[in-house]
Amino acid sequence: MNDTPNPNDSTTDPEPRYASDSTIARQIALQTLYEFDIAGHNPLEVLARHLRMQEPPPRAARMAQTLVRGVHAFRAQLDHVVEQRAEEFPIDLLAVIDRNILRLALYEFAVWRATPVGVAIDEAVELAKDFAAEGAPSFINGVLRSIALDDALVESLHQDDSQEAEDEVRHEDT
């Protein structure tokens, strides 16, 4: 008897695909931001519920918290930048899932700067493939690449981040 699995046998399961902590964090952050955008629920309460229900690894939970807090804090600035590169698509008319994927990726590479630009864009495209409509991955890729090529635009978001950090320090000192 041959114990070697037959690759043509449909009963042979392929190797399972495990999501990285970063991918899990982005998915949880996207779910949270989507609910906030649709229903207006408190994003930190929504995030806490998702973290309780999904029980992600600690690193993924911390990253999801950073993403949700950051996107929420910089939402107006992120939207402004997206509108500059997708002028024919006002942010309020974009699909809710699309605008939140754009916000997440843009926050990651332009404000937080913890993720290389190419990785953030690739991850955004993957989120779009998993959660958005058919044409969304190409649209998201195009908008994010256009933003990434504009150093002044990206730097303007980073400057906003630096100013906000200074303001927080001043607030804590008073």
C-alpha positions as a LaTeX table, in Angstrom:
\begin{tabular}{lrrr}
\hline
Residue & $x$ (\AA) & $y$ (\AA) & $z$ (\AA) \\
\hline
Met1 & 0.00 & 0.00 & 0.00 \\
Asn2 & 1.29 & 3.45 & $-0.94$ \\
Asp3 & 1.18 & 6.01 & 1.91 \\
Thr4 & 2.20 & 8.94 & $-0.30$ \\
Pro5 & $-0.67$ & 11.42 & $-0.69$ \\
Asn6 & $-1.98$ & 11.79 & $-4.21$ \\
Pro7 & $-2.03$ & 15.50 & $-5.24$ \\
Asn8 & $-4.90$ & 14.73 & $-7.62$ \\
Asp9 & $-7.00$ & 13.28 & $-4.80$ \\
Ser10 & $-9.66$ & 15.85 & $-3.81$ \\
Thr11 & $-9.72$ & 14.46 & $-0.27$ \\
Thr12 & $-6.15$ & 15.64 & 0.31 \\
Asp13 & $-6.31$ & 19.03 & 2.02 \\
Pro14 & $-3.74$ & 21.60 & 1.01 \\
Glu15 & $-1.53$ & 23.10 & 3.67 \\
Pro16 & $-3.60$ & 25.50 & 5.75 \\
Arg17 & $-2.86$ & 29.18 & 5.21 \\
Tyr18 & $-2.23$ & 31.02 & 8.46 \\
Ala19 & $-2.65$ & 34.76 & 8.68 \\
Ser20 & 0.18 & 36.77 & 10.19 \\
Asp21 & $-0.41$ & 38.89 & 13.28 \\
Ser22 & $-0.29$ & 41.98 & 11.07 \\
Thr23 & $-2.93$ & 40.61 & 8.72 \\
Ile24 & $-5.17$ & 39.70 & 11.64 \\
Ala25 & $-4.69$ & 43.18 & 13.10 \\
Arg26 & $-5.62$ & 44.85 & 9.82 \\
Gln27 & $-8.74$ & 42.71 & 9.46 \\
Ile28 & $-9.90$ & 43.52 & 12.99 \\
Ala29 & $-9.12$ & 47.22 & 12.52 \\
Leu30 & $-11.03$ & 47.23 & 9.22 \\
Gln31 & $-14.06$ & 45.55 & 10.80 \\
Thr32 & $-13.98$ & 48.08 & 13.64 \\
Leu33 & $-13.61$ & 51.12 & 11.39 \\
Tyr34 & $-16.33$ & 49.84 & 9.08 \\
Glu35 & $-18.80$ & 49.54 & 11.96 \\
Phe36 & $-17.86$ & 52.98 & 13.25 \\
Asp37 & $-18.36$ & 54.45 & 9.76 \\
Ile38 & $-21.71$ & 52.72 & 9.19 \\
Ala39 & $-23.30$ & 52.84 & 12.64 \\
Gly40 & $-21.34$ & 55.50 & 14.50 \\
His41 & $-20.59$ & 53.15 & 17.40 \\
Asn42 & $-17.66$ & 54.09 & 19.63 \\
Pro43 & $-14.63$ & 52.64 & 17.81 \\
Leu44 & $-12.81$ & 51.68 & 21.01 \\
Glu45 & $-15.85$ & 49.79 & 22.31 \\
Val46 & $-16.28$ & 48.08 & 18.93 \\
Leu47 & $-12.60$ & 47.16 & 18.91 \\
Ala48 & $-12.79$ & 45.77 & 22.44 \\
Arg49 & $-15.73$ & 43.58 & 21.39 \\
His50 & $-13.87$ & 42.30 & 18.31 \\
Leu51 & $-10.78$ & 41.54 & 20.39 \\
Arg52 & $-12.88$ & 39.60 & 22.94 \\
Met53 & $-14.72$ & 37.66 & 20.24 \\
Gln54 & $-11.74$ & 36.87 & 18.00 \\
Glu55 & $-9.03$ & 36.46 & 20.67 \\
Pro56 & $-6.12$ & 37.45 & 18.41 \\
Pro57 & $-2.50$ & 37.00 & 19.47 \\
Pro58 & $-1.31$ & 39.85 & 21.75 \\
Arg59 & 0.84 & 41.42 & 19.02 \\
Ala60 & $-2.13$ & 41.52 & 16.63 \\
Ala61 & $-4.35$ & 43.04 & 19.32 \\
Arg62 & $-1.81$ & 45.80 & 20.02 \\
Met63 & $-1.43$ & 46.57 & 16.33 \\
Ala64 & $-5.21$ & 46.65 & 15.82 \\
Gln65 & $-5.48$ & 49.14 & 18.70 \\
Thr66 & $-2.77$ & 51.34 & 17.18 \\
Leu67 & $-4.44$ & 51.26 & 13.78 \\
Val68 & $-7.93$ & 52.02 & 15.05 \\
Arg69 & $-6.79$ & 54.83 & 17.34 \\
Gly70 & $-4.56$ & 56.31 & 14.64 \\
Val71 & $-7.05$ & 56.16 & 11.79 \\
His72 & $-9.75$ & 57.56 & 14.05 \\
Ala73 & $-7.51$ & 60.43 & 15.21 \\
Phe74 & $-6.31$ & 61.29 & 11.69 \\
Arg75 & $-9.50$ & 60.55 & 9.79 \\
Ala76 & $-10.02$ & 64.10 & 8.48 \\
Gln77 & $-6.41$ & 64.45 & 7.31 \\
Leu78 & $-6.41$ & 60.99 & 5.70 \\
Asp79 & $-9.68$ & 61.74 & 3.91 \\
His80 & $-8.31$ & 65.04 & 2.64 \\
Val81 & $-5.28$ & 63.33 & 1.13 \\
Val82 & $-7.41$ & 60.60 & $-0.48$ \\
Glu83 & $-9.69$ & 63.23 & $-2.00$ \\
Gln84 & $-6.68$ & 64.99 & $-3.52$ \\
Arg85 & $-5.73$ & 61.83 & $-5.41$ \\
Ala86 & $-9.23$ & 60.55 & $-6.17$ \\
Glu87 & $-10.84$ & 63.87 & $-7.06$ \\
Glu88 & $-13.63$ & 62.29 & $-9.08$ \\
Phe89 & $-14.61$ & 60.17 & $-6.05$ \\
Pro90 & $-15.53$ & 62.27 & $-2.99$ \\
Ile91 & $-14.75$ & 60.32 & 0.16 \\
Asp92 & $-18.41$ & 60.21 & 1.23 \\
Leu93 & $-19.34$ & 58.55 & $-2.08$ \\
Leu94 & $-16.71$ & 55.82 & $-1.89$ \\
Ala95 & $-17.84$ & 52.43 & $-0.70$ \\
Val96 & $-17.46$ & 52.34 & 3.09 \\
Ile97 & $-15.12$ & 49.38 & 2.95 \\
Asp98 & $-12.95$ & 51.01 & 0.26 \\
Arg99 & $-12.49$ & 54.29 & 2.13 \\
Asn100 & $-11.56$ & 52.45 & 5.31 \\
Ile101 & $-9.01$ & 50.28 & 3.51 \\
Leu102 & $-7.51$ & 53.47 & 2.04 \\
Arg103 & $-7.43$ & 55.12 & 5.48 \\
Leu104 & $-5.75$ & 52.11 & 7.08 \\
Ala105 & $-3.00$ & 51.79 & 4.50 \\
Leu106 & $-2.39$ & 55.52 & 4.32 \\
Tyr107 & $-2.15$ & 55.74 & 8.10 \\
Glu108 & 0.30 & 52.84 & 8.16 \\
Phe109 & 2.77 & 54.20 & 5.64 \\
Ala110 & 2.36 & 57.97 & 5.91 \\
Val111 & 1.58 & 58.69 & 9.55 \\
Trp112 & 2.63 & 55.74 & 11.69 \\
Arg113 & 5.44 & 54.81 & 9.31 \\
Ala114 & 5.85 & 51.38 & 10.84 \\
Thr115 & 5.09 & 49.63 & 7.57 \\
Pro116 & 7.00 & 50.08 & 4.30 \\
Val117 & 4.92 & 51.73 & 1.59 \\
Gly118 & 4.90 & 48.70 & $-0.71$ \\
Val119 & 3.85 & 46.34 & 2.07 \\
Ala120 & 1.03 & 48.65 & 3.22 \\
Ile121 & $-0.27$ & 48.93 & $-0.35$ \\
Asp122 & $-0.03$ & 45.18 & $-0.97$ \\
Glu123 & $-1.86$ & 44.47 & 2.28 \\
Ala124 & $-4.56$ & 47.00 & 1.36 \\
Val125 & $-5.04$ & 45.29 & $-1.99$ \\
Glu126 & $-5.36$ & 41.93 & $-0.22$ \\
Leu127 & $-7.98$ & 43.38 & 2.15 \\
Ala128 & $-9.84$ & 44.69 & $-0.88$ \\
Lys129 & $-9.72$ & 41.27 & $-2.54$ \\
Asp130 & $-11.15$ & 39.68 & 0.61 \\
Phe131 & $-13.75$ & 42.28 & 1.60 \\
Ala132 & $-14.51$ & 44.75 & $-1.21$ \\
Ala133 & $-16.18$ & 44.71 & $-4.61$ \\
Glu134 & $-14.53$ & 43.32 & $-7.73$ \\
Gly135 & $-12.93$ & 46.54 & $-9.03$ \\
Ala136 & $-11.82$ & 47.79 & $-5.63$ \\
Pro137 & $-8.33$ & 46.22 & $-5.50$ \\
Ser138 & $-7.23$ & 48.05 & $-8.66$ \\
Phe139 & $-8.79$ & 51.32 & $-7.51$ \\
Ile140 & $-7.18$ & 51.11 & $-4.06$ \\
Asn141 & $-3.82$ & 50.20 & $-5.55$ \\
Gly142 & $-3.96$ & 53.15 & $-7.94$ \\
Val143 & $-4.98$ & 55.72 & $-5.33$ \\
Leu144 & $-2.40$ & 54.57 & $-2.78$ \\
Arg145 & 0.43 & 54.41 & $-5.33$ \\
Ser146 & $-0.44$ & 57.91 & $-6.52$ \\
Ile147 & $-0.31$ & 59.20 & $-2.94$ \\
Ala148 & 2.93 & 57.33 & $-2.20$ \\
Leu149 & 4.64 & 58.97 & $-5.17$ \\
Asp150 & 3.84 & 62.45 & $-3.85$ \\
Asp151 & 6.49 & 63.00 & $-1.16$ \\
Ala152 & 5.07 & 66.39 & $-0.15$ \\
Leu153 & 1.61 & 64.92 & 0.39 \\
Val154 & 2.95 & 62.03 & 2.47 \\
Glu155 & 5.18 & 64.39 & 4.44 \\
Ser156 & 2.20 & 66.64 & 5.20 \\
Leu157 & 0.55 & 63.74 & 7.03 \\
His158 & 3.75 & 62.98 & 8.91 \\
Gln159 & 3.98 & 66.64 & 9.96 \\
Asp160 & 0.40 & 66.45 & 11.24 \\
Asp161 & 1.45 & 63.42 & 13.30 \\
Ser162 & 4.44 & 65.27 & 14.74 \\
Gln163 & 2.26 & 68.26 & 15.65 \\
Glu164 & $-0.34$ & 66.04 & 17.31 \\
Ala165 & 2.36 & 64.30 & 19.37 \\
Glu166 & 3.68 & 67.68 & 20.52 \\
Asp167 & 0.15 & 68.79 & 21.42 \\
Glu168 & $-0.38$ & 65.62 & 23.47 \\
Val169 & 2.86 & 66.22 & 25.39 \\
Arg170 & 1.84 & 69.83 & 26.10 \\
His171 & $-1.59$ & 68.65 & 27.26 \\
Glu172 & $-0.05$ & 66.07 & 29.60 \\
Asp173 & 2.25 & 68.72 & 31.11 \\
Thr174 & $-0.67$ & 70.97 & 32.09 \\
\hline
\end{tabular}
